[in-house]
Amino acid sequence: MTSLALLQLVSPALPVGAFSYSEGLEVLIQNGDLNDAFDLQNWIEAELQRGALRLEAAALKPLRALFQVWEGEGLGMPSDLISLDGWLLALRESAEVRAQQGQMGGS
């Protein structure tokens, strides 16, 4: 490992929060694999069809419905929302990905 690579690895400027879980988007941009809106659209479509984003996309419709009920009735956090979060967590591939989801939720 080069000195520069090592310094980059231990840099306090490393991505944190959701940025650090961008599914490699920043690397694709940095490598020149995504150059314009068309490339980005193709990448997003591929992720939604076959990638990790597919799971989150499947949860958007029920999540929106739950938030509409929550806002409309002025209720506390509905148990259905907690159940949906548990469902998403249970479908994660590994302990590391489950930990990633929990960390993102806390960011």
C-alpha positions as CSV (number, residue, x, y, z in Angstrom):
1,M,0.0,0.0,0.0
2,T,1.4,3.4,-0.9
3,S,1.8,6.1,1.7
4,L,-0.8,8.2,0.0
5,A,-3.3,5.3,0.0
6,L,-2.6,4.7,3.7
7,L,-3.1,8.4,4.5
8,Q,-6.4,8.4,2.6
9,L,-7.5,5.3,4.5
10,V,-6.9,6.9,7.9
11,S,-8.1,10.4,6.9
12,P,-10.6,12.0,9.3
13,A,-12.3,13.2,6.1
14,L,-13.5,9.7,5.2
15,P,-17.1,9.6,4.3
16,V,-19.5,9.2,7.2
17,G,-23.3,8.7,7.5
18,A,-25.3,7.8,4.4
19,F,-22.5,9.0,2.0
20,S,-20.3,6.1,3.2
21,Y,-23.0,3.7,2.0
22,S,-23.6,5.1,-1.5
23,E,-23.3,1.7,-3.2
24,G,-20.0,2.8,-4.9
25,L,-21.5,5.8,-6.7
26,E,-18.6,8.1,-5.8
27,V,-16.1,5.6,-7.0
28,L,-17.9,5.2,-10.4
29,I,-17.9,9.0,-10.8
30,Q,-14.2,9.2,-9.8
31,N,-13.3,6.5,-12.2
32,G,-15.1,8.2,-15.1
33,D,-17.8,5.4,-15.4
34,L,-20.6,7.9,-14.7
35,N,-20.2,11.1,-16.7
36,D,-23.6,12.6,-17.2
37,A,-27.3,12.4,-16.3
38,F,-27.9,9.5,-18.8
39,D,-25.2,7.4,-17.2
40,L,-26.6,8.1,-13.7
41,Q,-30.1,7.2,-14.8
42,N,-28.9,3.9,-16.2
43,W,-27.0,3.2,-13.0
44,I,-30.1,4.0,-10.8
45,E,-32.3,1.9,-13.0
46,A,-29.9,-1.1,-12.8
47,E,-29.7,-0.7,-9.0
48,L,-33.5,-0.6,-8.7
49,Q,-33.8,-3.7,-10.9
50,R,-31.0,-5.8,-9.6
51,G,-29.1,-4.0,-6.8
52,A,-29.4,-3.2,-3.2
53,L,-31.7,-0.3,-3.8
54,R,-34.4,-2.7,-4.9
55,L,-35.2,-3.6,-1.3
56,E,-35.6,0.0,-0.2
57,A,-37.7,0.8,-3.3
58,A,-40.1,-2.0,-2.4
59,A,-40.6,-0.4,1.0
60,L,-41.4,3.2,-0.3
61,K,-45.1,2.7,-1.0
62,P,-46.0,1.2,2.3
63,L,-43.7,3.6,4.1
64,R,-45.5,6.6,2.4
65,A,-48.9,5.2,3.4
66,L,-47.8,4.8,7.0
67,F,-46.4,8.4,7.2
68,Q,-49.6,9.8,5.7
69,V,-51.6,8.0,8.5
70,W,-49.2,9.2,11.1
71,E,-49.3,12.9,9.9
72,G,-53.0,12.9,9.3
73,E,-54.0,11.5,12.7
74,G,-51.2,13.1,14.7
75,L,-50.3,9.8,16.2
76,G,-47.0,8.7,17.7
77,M,-44.8,6.3,15.8
78,P,-47.1,3.6,14.5
79,S,-46.3,0.0,15.3
80,D,-46.7,-0.8,11.5
81,L,-43.7,1.4,10.8
82,I,-41.6,-0.5,13.4
83,S,-42.7,-3.7,11.8
84,L,-41.7,-2.5,8.3
85,D,-38.3,-1.6,9.7
86,G,-38.0,-5.0,11.1
87,W,-39.0,-6.6,7.8
88,L,-36.3,-4.6,6.0
89,L,-33.7,-5.5,8.6
90,A,-34.6,-9.2,8.4
91,L,-34.1,-9.2,4.6
92,R,-30.5,-7.9,4.8
93,E,-27.8,-10.3,3.5
94,S,-25.4,-10.2,6.4
95,A,-24.7,-8.9,9.9
96,E,-22.5,-6.2,8.3
97,V,-25.3,-4.9,6.1
98,R,-27.7,-5.0,9.0
99,A,-25.2,-2.9,11.0
100,Q,-24.9,-0.5,8.1
101,Q,-28.7,0.0,8.1
102,G,-28.7,0.7,11.8
103,Q,-25.8,3.1,11.5
104,M,-27.5,5.0,8.7
105,G,-30.7,5.2,10.7
106,G,-28.8,6.9,13.5
107,S,-27.0,9.4,11.2
